[in-house]
Amino acid sequence: MLDSAPVLMGQYRPIDSFLHRLDARAKMIPITLTLVLALLTKAFLFYIILMFALIAALLLSGISSSTLLRNFKPLILLVAVTVIYHLIFSGAESETWLNLFGWNIKVGAIEMAAFYSLRLILFVSIAFLMTLTSSPSDLAEALSKVLQPLKKLKVPVNDLSLILFMAIRFIPVLYEEFIAIRNAQVMRGVDFGGSWINRIRKSVFIIIPVFVAAIQRADDIALAIEARGYDSNVERTSYNSSQFGSTEIAFSILSGFAILTLFFVLR
């Protein structure tokens, strides 16, 4: 029943599973390690194994395959743009693999297109793992605790965690605003069908009102925060106190070891 509701990219799905119960900090450790190592290797197999491992972890956590497909659908356009860009501008000095209507498709261009597409899918999968299995408040609290040492350097840690929390919470709000404005424009006779050029040109009728509404909401929230006497320097309590226990320690060590082993074997 939960999966019948509209799903936004990376919207939190409240399900009782191992990853959902796990402290967000325990997931941040192997994920950060993956992001760093992914930038240091060009092994295709490293990206493929980790990508399938992340998708399998989400499926085992109760996230349905239909939900994952709906989350990955907007990624198709980004992957297509990445592939087209590298097929046109990359691999100029490599051998020609195929001549298509006078356009030489290079072997190096295909390799670069495949590599950066896999990297993009891996990074998005990581983002999905965090946002689908951790609530915005848990992510904000975890970020605040991880960055606590930076307070000695006068870094506004509490403000950064608040910004992250509000940014994630704003996604469904802006989505509802987008749908309401689009429906209003349709009732006024705006046709969003037709060619891609026509759709892009008429999307201005939605983007500008949504942008204005977002600024207005941000201004209202700023006034509300100020009226409630928010002070980032004051220690604040949390409704749900997370615990980094033995389960989180074991998960962080085992997952980190597995990722490092995969990196040194395949690099």
Secondary structure per residue as TSV (DSSP state, phi and psi in degrees):
chain	resnum	aa	ss	phi	psi
A	1	M	-	360.0	-34.7
A	2	L	G	-64.5	-38.1
A	3	D	G	-77.3	-4.5
A	4	S	G	-82.0	-12.9
A	5	A	S	-77.8	157.3
A	6	P	-	-59.5	137.9
A	7	V	-	-116.7	126.0
A	8	L	-	-95.5	163.5
A	9	M	T	-60.2	117.6
A	10	G	T	72.6	17.1
A	11	Q	-	-72.1	136.2
A	12	Y	-	-60.6	133.5
A	13	R	-	-113.7	106.4
A	14	P	-	-72.8	92.4
A	15	I	-	-126.2	146.7
A	16	D	-	-87.1	100.8
A	17	S	S	-145.6	173.8
A	18	F	H	-61.4	-47.8
A	19	L	H	-66.3	-34.5
A	20	H	H	-68.6	-36.7
A	21	R	H	-78.0	-19.9
A	22	L	S	-69.1	140.7
A	23	D	-	-61.0	138.3
A	24	A	H	-60.2	-29.8
A	25	R	H	-64.9	-34.5
A	26	A	H	-66.4	-29.5
A	27	K	H	-81.3	-28.8
A	28	M	H	-66.7	-33.8
A	29	I	H	-64.4	-57.1
A	30	P	H	-67.4	-29.3
A	31	I	H	-68.3	-43.2
A	32	T	H	-62.7	-41.5
A	33	L	H	-61.5	-41.4
A	34	T	H	-63.2	-43.8
A	35	L	H	-61.9	-40.9
A	36	V	H	-68.3	-47.2
A	37	L	H	-68.7	-31.9
A	38	A	H	-64.6	-27.5
A	39	L	T	-81.8	-10.3
A	40	L	T	-105.3	-1.8
A	41	T	-	-130.8	153.8
A	42	K	-	-120.9	21.8
A	43	A	-	-78.1	117.6
A	44	F	H	-60.7	-39.7
A	45	L	H	-64.8	-32.4
A	46	F	H	-61.5	-46.6
A	47	Y	H	-66.3	-43.1
A	48	I	H	-65.0	-45.4
A	49	I	H	-63.6	-46.5
A	50	L	H	-65.4	-38.3
A	51	M	H	-63.5	-46.0
A	52	F	H	-68.2	-32.8
A	53	A	H	-65.2	-41.4
A	54	L	H	-65.4	-43.3
A	55	I	H	-65.2	-40.7
A	56	A	H	-63.5	-39.7
A	57	A	H	-62.7	-39.7
A	58	L	H	-66.6	-41.5
A	59	L	H	-65.8	-40.3
A	60	L	H	-69.4	-19.3
A	61	S	T	-86.1	3.8
A	62	G	T	96.9	-0.1
A	63	I	-	-76.3	118.0
A	64	S	-	-69.3	158.1
A	65	S	H	-64.2	-33.7
A	66	S	H	-65.9	-37.5
A	67	T	H	-64.9	-42.7
A	68	L	H	-63.4	-42.2
A	69	L	H	-62.3	-40.5
A	70	R	H	-68.2	-30.8
A	71	N	H	-74.3	-36.9
A	72	F	H	-83.2	-14.9
A	73	K	T	-57.6	-45.5
A	74	P	T	-64.2	-16.4
A	75	L	H	-74.9	-19.4
A	76	I	H	-59.0	-41.3
A	77	L	H	-64.4	-41.8
A	78	L	H	-64.9	-41.2
A	79	V	H	-64.7	-41.6
A	80	A	H	-62.2	-43.1
A	81	V	H	-63.8	-41.0
A	82	T	H	-61.9	-44.6
A	83	V	H	-64.3	-47.4
A	84	I	H	-62.2	-42.2
A	85	Y	H	-59.3	-47.8
A	86	H	H	-73.2	-31.8
A	87	L	H	-65.5	-27.4
A	88	I	H	-88.5	-44.1
A	89	F	H	-108.1	-10.4
A	90	S	S	-105.5	162.6
A	91	G	-	65.5	32.9
A	92	A	T	-63.9	-29.4
A	93	E	T	-94.2	-0.2
A	94	S	S	-89.7	176.0
A	95	E	-	-72.8	153.5
A	96	T	E	-81.4	126.1
A	97	W	E	-91.7	-37.3
A	98	L	E	-154.4	138.8
A	99	N	E	-106.0	111.6
A	100	L	E	-114.6	103.7
A	101	F	T	54.4	42.4
A	102	G	T	86.0	-1.1
A	103	W	E	-102.9	116.2
A	104	N	E	-81.7	114.6
A	105	I	E	-92.9	116.0
A	106	K	E	-86.2	151.7
A	107	V	H	-63.4	-43.6
A	108	G	H	-62.7	-34.6
A	109	A	H	-66.0	-40.2
A	110	I	H	-65.0	-42.0
A	111	E	H	-63.6	-43.5
A	112	M	H	-65.9	-39.9
A	113	A	H	-63.3	-43.6
A	114	A	H	-66.9	-42.0
A	115	F	H	-63.9	-50.7
A	116	Y	H	-73.3	-25.3
A	117	S	H	-68.1	-42.8
A	118	L	H	-63.7	-41.0
A	119	R	H	-62.1	-42.6
A	120	L	H	-63.2	-44.6
A	121	I	H	-64.6	-39.1
A	122	L	H	-63.1	-47.0
A	123	F	H	-63.5	-39.9
A	124	V	H	-67.8	-37.9
A	125	S	H	-61.9	-38.9
A	126	I	H	-63.0	-43.8
A	127	A	H	-62.1	-39.7
A	128	F	H	-63.9	-40.9
A	129	L	H	-58.8	-41.7
A	130	M	H	-72.2	-48.4
A	131	T	H	-78.2	-29.2
A	132	L	H	-77.7	-25.5
A	133	T	H	-110.2	-3.5
A	134	S	S	-131.5	132.6
A	135	S	-	-71.5	158.7
A	136	P	H	-57.4	-38.1
A	137	S	H	-67.1	-38.0
A	138	D	H	-65.4	-41.0
A	139	L	H	-64.9	-42.0
A	140	A	H	-65.4	-42.1
A	141	E	H	-65.7	-41.6
A	142	A	H	-63.3	-43.0
A	143	L	H	-62.3	-40.9
A	144	S	H	-62.7	-40.8
A	145	K	H	-72.7	-36.9
A	146	V	H	-66.8	-36.7
A	147	L	T	-92.2	9.1
A	148	Q	G	-53.9	-41.2
A	149	P	G	-60.0	-24.3
A	150	L	G	-73.1	-10.8
A	151	K	G	-63.1	-30.2
A	152	K	G	-66.7	-21.5
A	153	L	G	-95.7	14.7
A	154	K	T	66.4	25.9
A	155	V	-	-81.1	129.2
A	156	P	-	-74.2	76.5
A	157	V	H	-62.3	-45.7
A	158	N	H	-62.8	-37.3
A	159	D	H	-66.7	-39.5
A	160	L	H	-64.3	-41.7
A	161	S	H	-67.5	-36.3
A	162	L	H	-65.6	-40.2
A	163	I	H	-62.5	-43.7
A	164	L	H	-61.9	-45.1
A	165	F	H	-61.1	-46.4
A	166	M	H	-68.1	-36.0
A	167	A	H	-63.9	-42.9
A	168	I	H	-69.7	-41.1
A	169	R	H	-68.4	-23.0
A	170	F	H	-76.1	-19.1
A	171	I	H	-58.3	-54.1
A	172	P	H	-65.2	-31.0
A	173	V	H	-65.1	-46.8
A	174	L	H	-67.3	-32.4
A	175	Y	H	-64.4	-44.4
A	176	E	H	-63.4	-38.3
A	177	E	H	-64.6	-40.6
A	178	F	H	-61.6	-46.4
A	179	I	H	-64.1	-42.8
A	180	A	H	-63.3	-43.0
A	181	I	H	-69.1	-39.7
A	182	R	H	-62.9	-44.6
A	183	N	H	-63.0	-37.8
A	184	A	H	-65.0	-39.6
A	185	Q	H	-68.8	-36.6
A	186	V	H	-64.6	-40.4
A	187	M	H	-65.8	-24.9
A	188	R	T	-84.5	-1.0
A	189	G	T	101.4	7.5
A	190	V	-	-76.5	127.6
A	191	D	-	-101.8	113.7
A	192	F	-	-93.4	10.8
A	193	G	-	-89.1	-165.5
A	194	G	S	92.5	-154.6
A	195	S	-	-72.3	167.0
A	196	W	H	-62.6	-38.4
A	197	I	H	-63.3	-41.0
A	198	N	H	-66.4	-39.3
A	199	R	H	-65.6	-42.4
A	200	I	H	-65.1	-41.4
A	201	R	H	-65.1	-40.6
A	202	K	H	-83.1	-10.5
A	203	S	T	-66.0	-17.9
A	204	V	H	-60.9	-32.0
A	205	F	H	-66.6	-14.8
A	206	I	H	-105.8	-43.3
A	207	I	H	-62.6	-46.0
A	208	I	H	-63.4	-48.5
A	209	P	H	-61.2	-37.8
A	210	V	H	-65.1	-40.3
A	211	F	H	-63.6	-43.3
A	212	V	H	-64.6	-42.3
A	213	A	H	-64.9	-36.7
A	214	A	H	-65.4	-41.4
A	215	I	H	-64.1	-41.1
A	216	Q	H	-64.3	-42.6
A	217	R	H	-65.0	-40.6
A	218	A	H	-62.2	-40.3
A	219	D	H	-64.9	-41.6
A	220	D	H	-64.1	-41.4
A	221	I	H	-66.0	-39.5
A	222	A	H	-61.1	-41.7
A	223	L	H	-66.3	-39.0
A	224	A	H	-66.3	-41.4
A	225	I	H	-63.9	-42.5
A	226	E	H	-65.6	-38.9
A	227	A	H	-66.5	-28.5
A	228	R	T	-87.0	3.7
A	229	G	T	70.5	36.1
A	230	Y	-	-65.1	132.7
A	231	D	-	-135.9	115.0
A	232	S	T	-68.0	-17.4
A	233	N	T	-84.6	-10.4
A	234	V	S	-89.1	133.4
A	235	E	-	-67.8	132.1
A	236	R	-	-115.3	149.9
A	237	T	-	-90.2	166.4
A	238	S	-	-125.6	141.4
A	239	Y	S	-65.6	-44.3
A	240	N	S	-111.1	111.3
A	241	S	-	-89.1	113.4
A	242	S	-	-80.3	150.6
A	243	Q	-	-125.4	129.2
A	244	F	-	-95.0	85.4
A	245	G	-	-96.3	-160.9
A	246	S	H	-65.7	-33.7
A	247	T	H	-64.4	-43.7
A	248	E	H	-66.2	-39.1
A	249	I	H	-63.9	-45.4
A	250	A	H	-64.4	-41.5
A	251	F	H	-63.2	-43.9
A	252	S	H	-63.9	-43.0
A	253	I	H	-68.5	-47.6
A	254	L	H	-67.2	-44.5
A	255	S	H	-67.8	-40.0
A	256	G	H	-63.6	-41.2
A	257	F	H	-64.6	-41.3
A	258	A	H	-64.3	-40.9
A	259	I	H	-67.7	-42.8
A	260	L	H	-63.7	-41.4
A	261	T	H	-62.2	-44.6
A	262	L	H	-61.7	-39.1
A	263	F	H	-66.0	-47.3
A	264	F	H	-73.3	-25.0
A	265	V	H	-78.5	-38.3
A	266	L	H	-99.5	-11.7
A	267	R	-	-68.5	360.0
